[in-house]
Amino acid sequence: MATGTLRAILCSFSIIFLFKLNVFSCQQFSISFQQPSDCGVDSYFDISSLSCVKCGPNQVSSKSGLACECQTGFRVLVSNGASITCQQCPDANQGVTQDGYGCIHCFGSVGESGKCQCPKGSVLVERDGNGNPLNESRCEACNATEPAFSAPDRTGNRCVRCEDSFINSSQSCVCGASNIQAGGMCFPSNNLPTSVVPNVIFSQLANSVLSAWFSNFMYSSAAACLLFSNRTACQSLGNMCVMNMHSFSTINNDACGLYNTVYRATAAQGSSQDISYWRANLPWLYYGDQLGLASRILQNEPLPVGFSFKGAQKNTNIELRAAVYSVRGEFLRWESVGGGNLQLCPDSPTRQQSAFTFGTAYKQSCVLTVSELLNGYPEPVFYDVFLVIQKPQEVKHLLAVPLLNINQQFNGQSTNEGSNMNNWLLTRRLMLVDTLSGRQNSLSSSPGVIRVASNIKIGFQLVPNTQKGQVYPPLMTVTYSDIPVTDPTTQTVTVSFSLEYTMDQEEARVKTDIALGVLGGMAVVHSLLKTASWKRRIASPLIDLQTIMKFLVFYAGDLANVFFIITVGTGLYWLIFFKAQLFVSVLLPLPAQEERFVVYVGCAFALKTVQFLHKILVQLSVDIFFIDWERPRSKASKHVEGSGEAKSQASPVSIWRTYFVANEWNEIQTIRKINPTFQVIAVLFFLEVVGFSNLALRDPSSDMRRSPEAYTPPYSLILRYGVASAMWLCIGLIQMIFFTVFHERFVEDKIRQFVDLCSISNISVLLLSHRCFGYYIHGRSVHGHADTNMDEMNTNLKREAENLCGQRGLLPNSDTQTFQISITNRLRAQYDRIIEPINRRSGPSRLVDASANPCEQSTKAYHTMNRFLGSVIDHAHREMDYIVKDKLLFEKLIGMEFIEPLDKSIFYNDDSHSFADVLFYGNEAVLLIFDTLFFCVVDLGSQNFILAAVLTYLQQLVFRLIRNGMGRRNLASKTLVDKRFLI
């Protein structure tokens, strides 16, 4: 027990002691930030410890800053690889040997570096032929004359044969006074200007830079190309012209001026590859020197091969090859274009290769820092791009791809910026990044300005009316950005690479305009007919402002249908013919060309919105009244106060049947032939889950499943609209067919059920959608009474099922219960006269009788209207009588009645239950098109089907609530039914 206690005490003291020693304390592993430039002259940067370490005695930091070296006049005494020991040379007249390990007497002088140096034309010798060190160095003069023709090499350690231009010009290694020495070469007198302009023009910055590269090599390259036909020098001169943006001017001593001087001077050498623009030994830079040749080059002759999207002859591969040159004019290699050599943005090879699938609208863009460009492209690389053409069983041929340099200047004008092809000057050869020409002081200095190919676009144009997928030669368009280098780590540039495909859209535009004109004219005629029908139905012969406004509203609805038909047809046309074509015959419009289509969609939506709101307002102002045919069965005795005797009075008729019918009418006001919720969910399911939305991508693929690693092209607005509208309409039509053919026939038909309910309830319904036109539902019971018990009700229904009673129709031996009615002015005036006291209550207060009881007024008006309308139906008023007839077929087609009801009203038999026109049910086409346009407009604006579906559902819900709420209020005010009983 004591031993255990002692161990616990010792353990506790040990832990406390360790804590005091900070053994268990938290330690932050941080170091101070240092870099080689911070170390100074007497220290070097240790790459192991990432810190500055002081050099030893008589030592200084090397040029790299990563090691130490001996001071001037000191030699290396000991070196073990990790450190050195330095010792001063004993004699002040001695110099340090070239290897730094010995001291030697100098034959010549001692240079600033503390080493021996020889006069020009001599080489320094410090060891004999066996490698033994000499006591005194020697300066051996190189023999510059025949037959040696030698001169010191760049290091000055050995004699080598001098450059051929010296020998050819002066028969020695010394360039004579009559010759010109430039760029390490010797040239005889020539026609080239001796004074050149080594400036690089950066037009975006309105600035020019005196380029060190141009100063050193421009004249020598031009002279070597002209005088010696030096192919590398010719390529180097061409590269300098490319770095100066192929710019043409009257100056003949800049880079492009010297190129053109050489080009004209070597006309006798002929052309390369039988191409007149390609001079022998020179790079091919221009398609002529005059404007207006672009159309002949680009649209003169199509490619000999065609493209096909499907089938055994499928050909969608665009194969490009590029001849790659260094800035010095050296040919580096042939490269297959793809995998990022022309694309500055980093991406996976699979996605980058997708750019070269014909018909796929490819665009890749990103933001790069200037420091990334400086590190990744120390020197520009130049590309001559060709299109590989290979027919079956034939040798490969290369077609030169012309270049449109947007930055090019022609006599000070940017002629390539416009869209007029006759002003273009096409060129060849491009570079991606130029960090060399902007270096001013020396080639090792940092550039003051860099130039980046910020936008590269390869375009193909389809041959008009082709059926074999023929296209014209492609055009590569490049735009460069001039960037002054101030802070490379924070400066950025946006670069992009794209391929686009175009065709002449003029024919499609003309056909669209013709269709719009023809259908628009038909819409005018149809709107005039509807306006004339409306005028007849309101019994107004005058053309007033209201008539004009009504015509405009009708025309808005018809014109919306015209725009809708044209846009849906256009969307389906491009969807079917682009995605399903075998050989390429059509190509999608470019995004800029889709703007007109989007305007058409917007017009269709705006005009359809006007029609939709007008329909709702019309439905909310419909006059409606329920005619109760029920009569009292018996009379009840009622005691009269004061007289002491009982008076016989008819038993009251129950109002609950009317309330019940009114509630049923209230419920069917917003029913539709489709289920809106199912519509939204189904459309969203097929578009997003099944993948129909992928059919709207700007590529020839019809696959509805795409790999996540594959490139996803942008959406075409026309295809997106075509897919969305077609999906919405198809699902809507399928629902309508299902509800009409199956659901309403075998499950539930609420419209016909309402008519049956009216017959069972012994209530007719009068609907007036216009002043003198409306609908009548004849609900008079064939049994005489409907206010009865269950047993009698079942008995009546059984007798009706067994044909033991009369038929429900208005006329004897007729089942027709629904009618379109055209009433006389006299009947309408009497109707308004009865309802006037009720309408007056909602008017100005000065017209309201304050002494009248509103409830009694409503009750009195209700009974008066009920008796009046019942007597009219029973032909009790000869001056307001009516006839029943069938509508002519032409009257049904144009929606207008030919006969005007002057003396008698006309009841038209209506087996199609067209009274549903005052409900959502009868306007399903308007609602379906409005929902389609709303969904598509939201999607076109957001490019998001889910957002469009959510907003469409909310829109349907809001308008349904508005229609229900305001329709309930209208029903209460027009039927004189207290709205408290409308549930």
Secondary structure as UniProt FT lines:
FT   HELIX           2..20
FT   TURN            21..24
FT   HELIX           36..38
FT   STRAND          43..46
FT   TURN            47..50
FT   STRAND          51..54
FT   TURN            57..58
FT   STRAND          59..61
FT   TURN            63..64
FT   STRAND          68..70
FT   TURN            72..73
FT   STRAND          74..79
FT   STRAND          84..88
FT   TURN            92..93
FT   STRAND          94..96
FT   TURN            98..99
FT   STRAND          103..105
FT   STRAND          109..110
FT   TURN            112..113
FT   STRAND          115..117
FT   TURN            120..121
FT   STRAND          122..127
FT   TURN            129..130
FT   STRAND          133..141
FT   TURN            146..148
FT   STRAND          150..152
FT   TURN            154..155
FT   STRAND          159..161
FT   HELIX           164..170
FT   TURN            177..178
FT   STRAND          180..182
FT   TURN            183..184
FT   STRAND          185..187
FT   STRAND          199..202
FT   HELIX           203..205
FT   STRAND          207..210
FT   HELIX           212..228
FT   HELIX           231..243
FT   TURN            244..246
FT   HELIX           255..265
FT   HELIX           267..269
FT   STRAND          271..272
FT   TURN            273..274
FT   STRAND          275..279
FT   TURN            280..281
FT   TURN            291..292
FT   HELIX           294..298
FT   TURN            312..313
FT   STRAND          320..325
FT   TURN            327..328
FT   STRAND          331..336
FT   TURN            339..340
FT   HELIX           349..353
FT   HELIX           354..356
FT   TURN            358..359
FT   STRAND          362..369
FT   HELIX           370..376
FT   STRAND          382..389
FT   TURN            392..393
FT   STRAND          397..400
FT   STRAND          403..405
FT   TURN            406..407
FT   TURN            411..412
FT   HELIX           415..417
FT   HELIX           421..423
FT   STRAND          430..431
FT   STRAND          433..434
FT   TURN            437..438
FT   TURN            443..444
FT   STRAND          449..462
FT   TURN            464..465
FT   STRAND          475..484
FT   TURN            488..490
FT   STRAND          492..502
FT   HELIX           506..537
FT   TURN            538..539
FT   HELIX           545..579
FT   HELIX           591..594
FT   HELIX           595..619
FT   TURN            620..621
FT   STRAND          623..628
FT   STRAND          635..640
FT   TURN            641..644
FT   STRAND          645..650
FT   HELIX           656..667
FT   HELIX           668..670
FT   HELIX           676..684
FT   HELIX           685..690
FT   HELIX           692..696
FT   TURN            708..709
FT   HELIX           717..738
FT   HELIX           739..747
FT   HELIX           750..761
FT   STRAND          763..768
FT   STRAND          773..777
FT   TURN            782..783
FT   HELIX           790..801
FT   TURN            802..803
FT   TURN            812..813
FT   STRAND          818..822
FT   HELIX           825..840
FT   TURN            841..842
FT   HELIX           845..847
FT   TURN            850..851
FT   HELIX           854..873
FT   TURN            874..875
FT   HELIX           878..880
FT   STRAND          882..885
FT   HELIX           889..894
FT   STRAND          905..909
FT   TURN            911..912
FT   HELIX           914..918
FT   HELIX           921..923
FT   HELIX           924..942
FT   HELIX           945..975
FT   HELIX           979..981
//
